[in-house]
Amino acid sequence: MHHTLYPSDWKLRAAACLARAGYRCEDCGTPHGVLRVGNRSKSPYIVYLHAAHINHDPENPQAALRALCPSCHMKHDRRTERTPMAARKQGYHVISATRLVLEARGAGLHISPQGDRFRWQIGDLSGIATDVLDAIGSALHCLVMERQEEEEVRA
């Protein structure tokens, strides 16, 4: 565990995660603190649940966490751990938020900071969002809903 990556309130967040899960592994249901016997070593050990980052982003102070036993945590990591170049290998291009806002503006979506939030507007639709990606998502959602309403009126 790289302690420098985790937020200062990590212990509180981890404890809250375990409490939310009822002190049971959210994958297999193993309770925290149960005594188990190892398959290979046949030695007894106590299961200590982990607050696992399901998106592998310990630097994110609002990261999604799941309570997992060590076995399920390792299985999760093997299934989902990202490599730094994975996005490029899949044909995606990493772009900055600034470029994203400029591209959105070119399509008619205007996003501007308003205090600690972002105001978005496209045509006569507008709203407030917590960040740039939320603003884009909200605008797209409103556009889709407006189109569905128009199609219902035509039908």
C-alpha positions as CSV (number, residue, x, y, z in Angstrom):
1,M,0.0,0.0,0.0
2,H,1.4,3.4,-1.0
3,H,0.3,5.6,1.8
4,T,1.2,8.8,-0.2
5,L,-1.6,8.0,-2.7
6,Y,-4.4,7.8,-0.2
7,P,-6.4,10.7,1.2
8,S,-5.8,11.9,4.7
9,D,-9.2,10.5,5.8
10,W,-8.5,7.0,4.4
11,K,-9.0,5.2,7.7
12,L,-12.4,6.8,8.3
13,R,-13.5,6.0,4.7
14,A,-12.3,2.4,4.9
15,A,-14.1,1.9,8.2
16,A,-17.3,3.4,6.8
17,C,-17.0,1.0,3.8
18,L,-16.7,-2.0,6.1
19,A,-19.6,-0.8,8.3
20,R,-21.8,-0.2,5.2
21,A,-21.2,-3.8,4.1
22,G,-22.1,-5.2,7.5
23,Y,-18.5,-6.4,8.0
24,R,-19.0,-9.1,5.3
25,C,-17.2,-9.5,2.0
26,E,-19.4,-8.0,-0.6
27,D,-18.5,-10.8,-3.1
28,C,-18.5,-14.0,-1.1
29,G,-20.1,-13.0,2.2
30,T,-17.2,-14.0,4.5
31,P,-17.5,-12.2,7.8
32,H,-14.7,-9.9,9.0
33,G,-12.6,-11.6,11.8
34,V,-13.6,-15.2,11.0
35,L,-11.1,-17.9,11.6
36,R,-10.2,-19.9,8.5
37,V,-7.8,-22.7,7.6
38,G,-5.6,-22.3,4.6
39,N,-6.1,-24.7,1.7
40,R,-2.5,-25.4,1.1
41,S,-0.8,-24.7,4.4
42,K,-3.6,-26.0,6.6
43,S,-2.6,-23.2,9.0
44,P,-5.4,-21.2,10.7
45,Y,-5.7,-17.5,9.9
46,I,-8.1,-14.6,10.6
47,V,-9.8,-13.0,7.7
48,Y,-9.4,-9.2,7.7
49,L,-11.6,-7.4,5.2
50,H,-10.1,-4.7,2.9
51,A,-11.7,-1.5,1.6
52,A,-10.9,-2.1,-2.0
53,H,-10.8,0.6,-4.7
54,I,-13.0,-0.9,-7.4
55,N,-11.7,1.5,-10.0
56,H,-8.0,1.2,-8.9
57,D,-7.9,5.0,-8.1
58,P,-6.5,5.4,-4.6
59,E,-5.6,9.1,-5.4
60,N,-9.3,9.9,-5.8
61,P,-10.7,11.2,-2.5
62,Q,-14.3,10.2,-3.6
63,A,-13.2,6.7,-4.9
64,A,-15.8,3.9,-5.0
65,L,-14.9,1.3,-2.3
66,R,-16.1,-2.3,-1.7
67,A,-15.5,-4.4,1.4
68,L,-13.6,-7.5,0.1
69,C,-11.9,-10.4,1.8
70,P,-8.2,-10.9,0.7
71,S,-9.1,-13.7,-1.7
72,C,-11.9,-11.8,-3.4
73,H,-9.7,-8.6,-3.5
74,M,-6.9,-10.5,-5.3
75,K,-9.5,-12.0,-7.8
76,H,-10.9,-8.5,-8.4
77,D,-7.5,-7.1,-9.0
78,R,-6.6,-9.9,-11.4
79,R,-9.8,-9.3,-13.4
80,T,-9.8,-5.5,-13.4
81,E,-6.3,-4.0,-12.9
82,R,-5.5,-1.5,-15.6
83,T,-2.2,-1.0,-17.3
84,P,-1.3,2.6,-18.0
85,M,-1.3,2.0,-21.7
86,A,-4.6,0.1,-21.8
87,A,-6.6,3.0,-23.2
88,R,-4.2,3.6,-26.1
89,K,-4.1,-0.1,-26.9
90,Q,-7.9,-0.1,-27.3
91,G,-7.7,2.8,-29.8
92,Y,-8.8,5.6,-27.4
93,H,-7.0,8.9,-27.1
94,V,-6.5,10.7,-23.8
95,I,-7.5,14.3,-24.0
96,S,-7.5,17.2,-21.6
97,A,-10.6,18.6,-20.0
98,T,-9.8,22.0,-21.6
99,R,-9.8,20.3,-25.1
100,L,-13.1,18.5,-24.2
101,V,-14.7,21.8,-23.3
102,L,-13.5,23.5,-26.5
103,E,-14.9,20.6,-28.6
104,A,-18.2,20.7,-26.7
105,R,-18.4,24.5,-27.4
106,G,-17.9,23.8,-31.1
107,A,-21.0,21.6,-30.9
108,G,-23.0,24.3,-29.2
109,L,-22.6,23.3,-25.6
110,H,-21.2,26.1,-23.4
111,I,-19.7,25.2,-20.0
112,S,-18.4,27.8,-17.6
113,P,-17.2,27.7,-14.0
114,Q,-19.7,29.1,-11.4
115,G,-18.1,29.0,-7.9
116,D,-17.2,25.4,-7.2
117,R,-19.7,24.1,-9.9
118,F,-20.1,24.3,-13.6
119,R,-23.0,25.9,-15.5
120,W,-23.9,24.4,-18.9
121,Q,-26.2,25.6,-21.6
122,I,-27.1,24.2,-25.0
123,G,-29.9,26.0,-26.8
124,D,-32.6,26.7,-24.3
125,L,-31.5,23.9,-22.0
126,S,-29.3,24.7,-19.1
127,G,-28.2,23.3,-15.7
128,I,-25.5,23.2,-13.0
129,A,-23.1,20.3,-12.6
130,T,-20.3,19.3,-10.1
131,D,-17.6,19.0,-12.8
132,V,-17.0,19.2,-16.6
133,L,-17.8,15.6,-17.3
134,D,-21.0,15.8,-15.3
135,A,-22.0,18.9,-17.2
136,I,-21.5,17.2,-20.5
137,G,-23.4,14.1,-19.3
138,S,-26.3,16.2,-18.0
139,A,-26.5,18.2,-21.2
140,L,-26.6,14.9,-23.3
141,H,-29.2,13.5,-21.0
142,C,-31.4,16.5,-21.4
143,L,-31.0,16.5,-25.2
144,V,-32.0,12.8,-25.3
145,M,-35.0,13.4,-23.1
146,E,-36.1,16.3,-25.2
147,R,-35.8,14.2,-28.4
148,Q,-37.9,11.4,-26.8
149,E,-40.6,13.9,-25.8
150,E,-40.6,15.3,-29.4
151,E,-41.0,11.8,-30.8
152,E,-43.8,11.0,-28.4
153,V,-45.7,14.1,-29.5
154,R,-45.3,13.1,-33.2
155,A,-46.5,9.6,-32.5
